[in-house]
Amino acid sequence: MPETTSESAIDALAPYIDRLRQNVSEFTLDNGLRFIVMERHDAPVVSFVTYANVGGVDEPVGKTGVAHYLEHLAFKGTKTIGTTDYAAEQKIFDQLDRTFNQIQRLQKLGKTQSLERLEARFNTLKAEASQLVRQNELGQVIEREGGVGLNAATSSDATTYFYSLPSNKLELWMYLESERFRDPIFREFYEEKDVILEERRMRFDNDPVSQLFEAMKNKAFAVHPYGQPLIGHVEDLRSLTRQDVQRFFNQHYGPENLTLAVVGDVDKDQVQRLAKTYFGRPRRGGLAKAGLGQGGDRTATIPPEPAQTETRSVELRAPAQPWYVEAYHIPSMAAPDYVAYAVLGDILSSGRTSRLYRSLVETEQVALSARGMAGYPGDKYPNLLVFYALVAPGHRLEEVEASLHAQLEAMVAKPPEEAELARVKRQLKTSVLRSLKSNQGMASVLTEYQAKTGSWENLIRDLEAIARLTPADIQRVAQTTLRPENRTVARLLPETQAPETQAPKTKP
């Protein structure tokens, strides 16, 4: 029997998969902290990722934005880094927090006559605390030792911290990273609150498209916290306290909730020895659980989203060109056939060769752009396959909607051609492999797969699954997913109506 295309594709991946299995190792410390190590001796550099399995979905009601807030504060240092006198600083922190709580209480009671004095006291204390701060000392230490790429990112699913160093600085990373996640000091707390509120204003309040996507996911998720805003509600951000952030850290940054990847010019045995020395230390403060934090157990189970039974829609009006968005519920990244949904999305909406771009933008010219994505706003839990288009001048949003539906219906009615599927599979595989070429990319992917699917080796499972996909597989998930009752629609329309007749804006 002749070899099939799928078998040939898997054979082509085999050498790469073999190298991956040979060079990646893992170990878990006694406190539950997991390490993934990949030896790559091409250059004397090493990349590090600390993956905290906590994101926007884990935020308590009334505390939205706390995961992102914590990410910002994790760069402020420790008891020895970032300060000239921690003991003096701590006393001012206590006074700041008490004064902030008093201000909050008076504002709720409407007693504004005493606010001016308290706010002046608050600003004086902030100025005193700032005199004790060594600005960005953590970053300066890393840069001085040859480090690059110090950064972090918060998503709905996780918070990741990463940078790279020369390989002879492995122990320095062990010390710095273990210190900032054993006992972080949330200094410049109120200054950073102003930074985050400004970030929210720039990224959300002044961006109608961001508001549209927030409104769409809020409508699509009736129960699951994927529907809440990642950057947080303004009122929640303003009321967050240092104690709120500390409580969130204690709950979610326990060792069993962290995965650390070390990729580059290292020796796996040395990594394990140093990890035991630095990350195996008990947390300061005498907490009952040894290790980093107080344990990662959640206070409540995240509720599953019920199956959608009818089309949902939301409409916003803003001084902007019209946009059209459609979203469909799909399974999580851990589902065995999740890659089929990703490929379906790519056939329809990834790049200039996709069906939506060729039809809506090039042929019919009803849209200026047409794209899509699977895994919105995250993929640790069942999520959304989203399609969106910017309406072209002189055309109506209804034209875009009709053209988009025509393409989706065609996918449901008939499987894609073998050549079309093969092209998208090559593009997707190439994209994945390209991201794995860098040490940083490899470390990021390994930690993500470990946390979201239970094993980094599911990366190999998915690469092989992509190679095995058939046109019938794509049509099957299209028929399962692209149903009207599974659809959420969001429309952004120009502000042409009088204010009293405008549709009400949905709270993001």
C-alpha positions as CSV (number, residue, x, y, z in Angstrom):
1,M,0.0,0.0,0.0
2,P,1.4,3.4,-0.9
3,E,2.5,5.8,1.9
4,T,-0.2,8.4,2.8
5,T,0.4,12.1,3.0
6,S,-0.2,12.0,6.8
7,E,2.3,9.1,7.3
8,S,4.9,11.0,5.2
9,A,4.4,14.2,7.3
10,I,4.8,12.2,10.6
11,D,8.0,10.6,9.2
12,A,9.4,14.1,8.4
13,L,8.8,15.1,12.0
14,A,10.3,12.0,13.5
15,P,14.0,13.3,13.7
16,Y,12.8,16.5,15.4
17,I,10.6,14.7,17.9
18,D,13.4,12.2,18.7
19,R,15.8,15.1,19.5
20,L,13.1,16.7,21.7
21,R,12.6,13.5,23.7
22,Q,16.3,13.0,24.1
23,N,17.2,16.5,25.2
24,V,14.3,17.4,27.5
25,S,14.2,16.2,31.1
26,E,12.1,17.1,34.1
27,F,12.1,16.8,37.9
28,T,9.9,17.9,40.8
29,L,11.2,19.2,44.1
30,D,9.8,17.8,47.4
31,N,7.6,21.0,47.7
32,G,5.9,20.3,44.4
33,L,7.8,22.8,42.2
34,R,8.3,21.4,38.7
35,F,11.3,22.0,36.5
36,I,11.7,21.3,32.8
37,V,15.2,21.4,31.4
38,M,16.4,21.2,27.8
39,E,20.1,21.1,27.0
40,R,21.1,23.1,23.9
41,H,24.8,23.7,23.6
42,D,24.8,25.7,20.4
43,A,25.7,29.0,22.2
44,P,26.7,29.9,25.8
45,V,23.3,31.3,26.7
46,V,20.3,30.1,28.6
47,S,16.7,31.2,28.7
48,F,14.4,30.9,31.7
49,V,10.6,30.9,32.1
50,T,8.7,31.0,35.3
51,Y,5.1,29.9,34.5
52,A,2.5,30.7,37.2
53,N,-0.6,28.7,36.4
54,V,-2.8,31.6,37.4
55,G,-4.4,34.3,35.3
56,G,-7.5,36.5,34.9
57,V,-9.9,33.5,35.3
58,D,-8.7,33.0,38.9
59,E,-9.5,36.5,40.1
60,P,-12.2,36.8,42.8
61,V,-15.3,38.8,42.1
62,G,-14.6,42.5,42.9
63,K,-10.9,42.0,42.5
64,T,-10.5,41.9,38.7
65,G,-7.1,42.9,37.5
66,V,-5.3,41.6,40.5
67,A,-3.3,39.0,38.5
68,H,-1.9,41.6,36.1
69,Y,-1.3,44.0,39.1
70,L,0.8,41.3,40.8
71,E,2.8,40.8,37.6
72,H,3.8,44.5,37.7
73,L,4.8,44.3,41.3
74,A,6.9,41.2,40.9
75,F,9.6,43.4,39.4
76,K,9.9,45.7,42.4
77,G,12.4,43.6,44.3
78,T,12.9,41.9,47.6
79,K,14.0,42.8,51.1
80,T,17.5,43.3,49.8
81,I,17.0,44.3,46.2
82,G,15.3,47.5,45.3
83,T,15.6,49.3,48.7
84,T,18.2,51.2,50.8
85,D,16.4,50.4,54.1
86,Y,13.7,47.7,54.1
87,A,12.9,48.1,57.8
88,A,12.1,51.8,57.4
89,E,10.3,51.1,54.2
90,Q,8.0,48.5,55.9
91,K,6.9,51.0,58.5
92,I,5.9,53.5,55.8
93,F,4.0,50.7,53.9
94,D,1.9,50.1,57.0
95,Q,1.1,53.8,57.4
96,L,0.3,54.1,53.7
97,D,-2.0,51.2,53.8
98,R,-3.9,52.4,56.9
99,T,-4.2,55.9,55.3
100,F,-5.5,54.4,52.0
101,N,-8.1,52.4,53.9
102,Q,-9.2,55.5,55.8
103,I,-9.6,57.4,52.5
104,Q,-11.6,54.5,51.0
105,R,-13.9,54.4,54.0
106,L,-14.6,58.1,54.0
107,Q,-15.3,58.1,50.2
108,K,-17.8,55.3,50.7
109,L,-19.5,57.2,53.5
110,G,-19.5,60.4,51.4
111,K,-17.6,62.3,54.1
112,T,-15.4,64.5,51.8
113,Q,-14.5,67.1,54.4
114,S,-11.7,65.1,55.9
115,L,-10.3,63.7,52.6
116,E,-8.0,66.7,51.8
117,R,-6.0,66.2,55.0
118,L,-5.8,62.4,54.5
119,E,-4.8,62.7,50.9
120,A,-2.0,65.2,51.7
121,R,-0.8,62.7,54.4
122,F,-1.0,59.9,51.8
123,N,1.1,61.8,49.3
124,T,3.7,62.7,51.9
125,L,4.1,59.0,52.9
126,K,4.5,58.0,49.2
127,A,7.2,60.6,48.8
128,E,9.0,59.3,51.9
129,A,8.8,55.7,50.7
130,S,10.1,56.7,47.3
131,Q,13.3,58.1,48.9
132,L,14.1,54.5,50.0
133,V,13.6,52.9,46.6
134,R,16.4,51.8,44.3
135,Q,14.6,52.1,41.0
136,N,14.6,49.1,38.8
137,E,17.4,47.5,40.7
138,L,16.4,43.9,39.7
139,G,16.6,44.8,36.0
140,Q,19.9,46.6,36.5
141,V,21.4,43.6,38.2
142,I,20.3,41.3,35.3
143,E,21.4,43.7,32.6
144,R,24.8,44.2,34.3
145,E,25.4,40.5,34.3
146,G,24.6,40.2,30.6
147,G,20.9,39.4,30.8
148,V,18.4,40.4,28.1
149,G,14.7,40.2,27.6
150,L,13.5,40.7,31.2
151,N,9.7,40.9,30.9
152,A,6.4,39.2,31.9
153,A,2.9,38.7,30.5
154,T,-0.4,38.1,32.1
155,S,-3.2,36.3,30.2
156,S,-6.6,34.9,31.2
157,D,-4.9,31.6,31.8
158,A,-1.4,32.3,33.3
159,T,1.3,34.7,34.2
160,T,4.8,34.1,32.8
161,Y,8.1,35.8,33.7
162,F,11.1,35.4,31.5
163,Y,14.6,36.5,30.5
164,S,18.0,35.1,29.3
165,L,21.5,35.1,30.7
166,P,24.9,33.9,29.8
167,S,25.1,30.2,30.8
168,N,27.7,30.9,33.5
169,K,25.1,32.9,35.3
170,L,22.7,30.0,36.0
171,E,23.2,30.3,39.8
172,L,22.5,34.0,39.7
173,W,19.1,33.3,38.1
174,M,18.4,30.6,40.7
175,Y,19.0,33.2,43.5
176,L,17.1,36.1,41.9
177,E,14.1,34.1,40.9
178,S,13.8,32.1,44.0
179,E,14.1,35.3,46.1
180,R,11.4,37.2,44.3
181,F,8.9,34.4,44.5
182,R,9.7,33.3,48.0
183,D,9.0,36.7,49.6
184,P,8.2,39.4,47.1
185,I,8.0,43.0,48.4
186,F,5.1,44.9,46.7
187,R,6.8,48.3,46.9
188,E,5.6,51.4,44.9
189,F,2.2,49.8,45.2
190,Y,0.2,53.0,44.7
191,E,2.4,54.4,42.0
192,E,2.0,51.2,40.1
193,K,-1.8,51.5,40.5
194,D,-1.7,54.8,38.6
195,V,0.4,53.1,35.8
196,I,-2.1,50.3,35.4
197,L,-5.1,52.6,35.4
198,E,-3.4,54.6,32.6
199,E,-2.6,51.4,30.8
200,R,-6.3,50.5,31.0
201,R,-7.3,53.9,29.7
202,M,-5.0,53.7,26.7
203,R,-5.7,50.1,25.8
204,F,-9.4,49.9,26.6
205,D,-11.2,53.1,27.3
206,N,-9.8,54.8,24.2
207,D,-10.1,51.8,21.9
208,P,-13.6,50.9,20.6
209,V,-12.4,47.7,19.1
210,S,-11.1,46.5,22.4
211,Q,-14.4,47.4,24.0
212,L,-16.2,45.4,21.3
213,F,-14.2,42.3,22.0
214,E,-14.7,42.6,25.8
215,A,-18.4,43.0,25.2
216,M,-18.4,40.0,22.9
217,K,-16.7,37.7,25.4
218,N,-18.9,39.0,28.2
219,K,-21.9,38.0,26.2
220,A,-20.5,34.7,25.1
221,F,-19.6,33.5,28.6
222,A,-22.6,33.7,30.9
223,V,-20.9,31.8,33.8
224,H,-17.2,31.2,33.1
225,P,-14.8,34.0,34.2
226,Y,-13.3,34.2,30.7
227,G,-16.1,36.8,30.3
228,Q,-14.5,39.3,32.7
229,P,-11.9,41.9,31.7
230,L,-8.3,40.8,32.0
231,I,-7.0,44.3,32.8
232,G,-9.8,44.7,35.4
233,H,-12.7,47.0,36.1
234,V,-11.8,50.6,37.1
235,E,-13.6,50.4,40.4
236,D,-11.9,47.1,41.3
237,L,-8.4,48.5,40.4
238,R,-8.9,51.6,42.4
239,S,-10.0,49.7,45.5
240,L,-7.3,47.0,45.4
241,T,-5.1,46.9,48.5
242,R,-1.6,45.5,49.1
243,Q,-3.3,42.9,51.3
244,D,-5.5,41.8,48.3
245,V,-2.4,41.3,46.2
246,Q,-0.6,39.5,49.0
247,R,-3.6,37.2,49.5
248,F,-3.7,36.4,45.8
249,F,0.0,35.6,45.8
250,N,-0.3,33.3,48.8
251,Q,-3.1,31.4,47.3
252,H,-1.9,31.0,43.7
253,Y,1.9,31.2,43.7
254,G,2.5,28.0,45.7
255,P,5.2,25.6,44.4
256,E,2.7,23.1,43.0
257,N,1.2,26.0,40.8
258,L,4.6,27.0,39.3
259,T,6.5,25.4,36.4
260,L,10.0,26.6,35.6
261,A,11.8,25.9,32.3
262,V,15.6,26.2,31.7
263,V,16.6,25.9,28.1
264,G,20.1,26.4,26.7
265,D,23.7,25.7,27.5
266,V,23.2,24.0,30.8
267,D,23.8,20.6,32.5
268,K,20.6,19.1,33.7
269,D,22.2,17.6,36.8
270,Q,23.7,21.0,37.8
271,V,20.2,22.6,37.3
272,Q,18.7,20.0,39.7
273,R,21.3,20.5,42.4
274,L,21.0,24.3,42.3
275,A,17.2,24.1,42.2
276,K,17.1,22.1,45.4
277,T,19.4,24.6,47.1
278,Y,17.6,27.7,46.1
279,F,14.0,26.7,45.4
280,G,13.7,24.0,48.0
281,R,14.2,26.5,50.9
282,P,11.2,27.1,53.2
283,R,9.3,30.3,52.6
284,R,10.0,33.1,55.1
285,G,7.4,33.8,57.7
286,G,6.9,30.3,59.0
287,L,4.0,29.3,56.9
288,A,2.9,25.7,57.4
289,K,3.6,24.7,53.8
290,A,7.2,24.6,52.8
291,G,8.4,26.2,49.6
292,L,7.2,29.1,47.6
293,G,3.9,30.7,48.8
294,Q,1.1,29.2,50.8
295,G,-0.1,26.6,48.3
296,G,-1.9,26.9,45.0
297,D,-5.3,25.4,45.9
298,R,-8.1,27.5,44.6
299,T,-10.8,28.7,47.0
300,A,-13.5,27.6,44.6
301,T,-13.8,25.6,41.4
302,I,-14.1,27.6,38.3
303,P,-17.6,26.9,37.0
304,P,-18.0,25.3,33.5
305,E,-19.8,27.3,30.8
306,P,-23.1,25.7,30.0
307,A,-23.8,24.8,26.4
308,Q,-25.1,27.8,24.5
309,T,-28.7,27.2,23.1
310,E,-29.3,30.3,21.0
311,T,-27.5,33.0,19.1
312,R,-26.4,35.9,21.3
313,S,-25.6,39.4,20.2
314,V,-24.3,42.6,21.4
315,E,-24.0,46.0,19.8
316,L,-21.8,49.0,20.5
317,R,-21.7,52.5,19.0
318,A,-18.6,54.6,18.7
319,P,-17.0,57.1,16.4
320,A,-15.2,54.4,14.4
321,Q,-15.4,52.4,11.2
322,P,-17.8,49.5,11.6
323,W,-16.5,46.1,12.7
324,Y,-18.2,42.7,12.7
325,V,-17.3,39.8,15.1
326,E,-18.6,36.3,15.4
327,A,-17.5,33.7,18.0
328,Y,-18.2,30.0,18.5
329,H,-17.5,27.9,21.6
330,I,-14.8,25.2,21.1
331,P,-13.1,22.7,23.5
332,S,-9.9,23.4,25.5
333,M,-6.3,22.9,24.5
334,A,-6.2,19.6,26.4
335,A,-8.9,18.1,24.1
336,P,-7.4,15.4,21.9
337,D,-8.7,17.0,18.6
338,Y,-8.1,20.7,19.6
339,V,-5.7,21.0,16.7
340,A,-8.5,20.4,14.3
341,Y,-10.3,23.5,15.5
342,A,-7.1,25.5,15.2
343,V,-6.7,24.3,11.6
344,L,-10.3,25.0,10.8
345,G,-9.7,28.6,12.0
346,D,-6.6,28.9,9.9
347,I,-8.2,27.7,6.7
348,L,-11.0,30.2,7.1
349,S,-9.1,33.2,8.5
350,S,-5.3,33.0,8.8
351,G,-3.4,35.3,6.4
352,R,-4.0,36.4,2.8
353,T,-4.5,32.9,1.5
354,S,-7.4,32.2,3.9
355,R,-11.0,31.9,2.6
356,L,-12.3,35.0,4.4
357,Y,-9.5,37.2,3.2
358,R,-9.7,36.1,-0.4
359,S,-13.5,36.4,-0.4
360,L,-14.3,39.4,1.7
361,V,-11.2,41.5,1.0
362,E,-10.0,40.6,-2.4
363,T,-13.0,39.4,-4.4
364,E,-16.0,41.1,-2.9
365,Q,-14.1,44.0,-1.4
366,V,-16.7,44.4,1.4
367,A,-14.0,44.4,4.1
368,L,-10.6,46.0,4.6
369,S,-9.4,43.1,6.7
370,A,-10.8,39.7,7.7
371,R,-9.1,37.4,10.3
372,G,-9.8,35.0,13.0
373,M,-8.3,33.0,15.9
374,A,-8.9,29.9,18.0
375,G,-8.2,30.1,21.7
376,Y,-9.8,33.4,22.7
377,P,-9.5,34.7,25.4
378,G,-7.5,31.7,26.5
379,D,-7.4,27.9,25.9
380,K,-6.9,26.2,29.3
381,Y,-10.6,25.9,29.4
382,P,-13.3,25.6,26.6
383,N,-12.9,28.9,24.7
384,L,-13.9,30.7,21.5
385,L,-13.1,30.4,17.8
386,V,-13.4,34.0,16.6
387,F,-13.8,35.7,13.2
388,Y,-13.7,39.4,12.7
389,A,-13.7,41.9,9.9
390,L,-13.3,45.7,9.4
391,V,-16.1,46.9,7.0
392,A,-14.8,48.7,3.9
393,P,-15.9,52.3,3.2
394,G,-19.1,52.4,1.1
395,H,-20.2,49.0,2.3
396,R,-22.6,47.9,5.0
397,L,-21.9,45.6,8.0
398,E,-24.8,43.4,6.7
399,E,-22.8,42.6,3.6
400,V,-19.8,41.5,5.6
401,E,-22.0,39.3,7.7
402,A,-23.6,37.7,4.7
403,S,-20.3,37.0,3.0
404,L,-18.7,35.6,6.2
405,H,-21.7,33.3,6.7
406,A,-21.4,32.1,3.1
407,Q,-17.8,30.9,3.7
408,L,-18.7,29.2,7.0
409,E,-21.6,27.4,5.4
410,A,-19.4,26.3,2.6
411,M,-17.0,24.7,5.1
412,V,-19.9,22.9,6.8
413,A,-21.3,21.6,3.5
414,K,-18.1,20.4,1.9
415,P,-14.7,19.3,3.3
416,P,-11.6,21.4,2.3
417,E,-9.5,20.2,-0.6
418,E,-6.4,18.1,0.2
419,A,-4.1,20.8,-1.2
420,E,-5.7,23.5,0.9
421,L,-5.5,21.5,4.1
422,A,-1.9,20.5,3.3
423,R,-0.9,24.1,2.9
424,V,-2.4,25.2,6.2
425,K,-0.9,22.2,8.0
426,R,2.5,23.2,6.7
427,Q,2.0,26.8,7.7
428,L,0.9,25.8,11.2
429,K,3.7,23.2,11.7
430,T,6.3,25.7,10.4
431,S,5.0,28.4,12.8
432,V,5.2,26.0,15.8
433,L,8.7,24.8,14.8
434,R,9.9,28.4,14.2
435,S,8.8,29.4,17.7
436,L,10.7,26.5,19.1
437,K,14.0,27.4,17.5
438,S,14.8,30.0,20.1
439,N,15.5,29.0,23.7
440,Q,12.9,31.4,24.9
441,G,10.3,30.1,22.6
442,M,11.0,26.5,23.6
443,A,10.9,27.3,27.3
444,S,7.6,29.1,26.9
445,V,5.9,26.3,24.9
446,L,7.2,23.5,27.2
447,T,5.8,25.2,30.4
448,E,2.5,26.1,28.7
449,Y,1.9,22.5,27.6
450,Q,2.9,21.1,31.0
451,A,0.5,23.4,32.8
452,K,-2.4,23.3,30.5
453,T,-2.4,19.6,29.3
454,G,-0.5,17.8,32.1
455,S,2.6,17.0,30.2
456,W,5.0,18.9,27.9
457,E,5.1,15.8,25.7
458,N,1.6,16.7,24.5
459,L,3.4,19.1,22.3
460,I,4.6,16.1,20.4
461,R,1.0,14.7,20.4
462,D,-0.3,17.8,18.8
463,L,2.4,18.0,16.1
464,E,1.6,14.4,15.2
465,A,-2.1,15.1,15.3
466,I,-1.7,18.0,12.9
467,A,0.1,15.7,10.5
468,R,-2.8,13.1,10.7
469,L,-5.7,15.5,10.1
470,T,-7.9,14.8,7.1
471,P,-10.4,16.9,5.2
472,A,-13.2,14.9,6.9
473,D,-11.8,15.8,10.3
474,I,-12.1,19.5,9.5
475,Q,-15.6,19.2,8.1
476,R,-16.6,17.2,11.2
477,V,-15.5,20.0,13.7
478,A,-17.0,22.6,11.4
479,Q,-20.4,20.9,11.5
480,T,-20.1,20.5,15.3
481,T,-19.1,24.1,15.9
482,L,-20.4,26.5,13.3
483,R,-24.0,26.3,14.4
484,P,-26.3,29.3,14.9
485,E,-27.1,28.3,18.5
486,N,-23.4,28.2,19.3
487,R,-22.8,31.7,17.9
488,T,-22.2,35.1,19.6
489,V,-22.3,38.2,17.4
490,A,-20.8,41.6,18.2
491,R,-21.3,44.7,16.0
492,L,-19.5,48.0,16.2
493,L,-21.5,50.7,14.5
494,P,-20.8,54.5,14.0
495,E,-22.5,57.0,16.3
496,T,-25.1,58.2,13.9
497,Q,-28.3,58.0,16.0
498,A,-29.4,60.5,18.6
499,P,-28.2,59.7,22.1
500,E,-31.6,58.7,23.4
501,T,-32.1,56.1,20.6
502,Q,-28.6,54.6,20.8
503,A,-28.3,51.0,22.0
504,P,-26.9,50.8,25.5
505,K,-23.2,50.0,25.8
506,T,-22.4,46.7,27.4
507,K,-20.2,46.8,30.4
508,P,-16.9,45.1,29.6
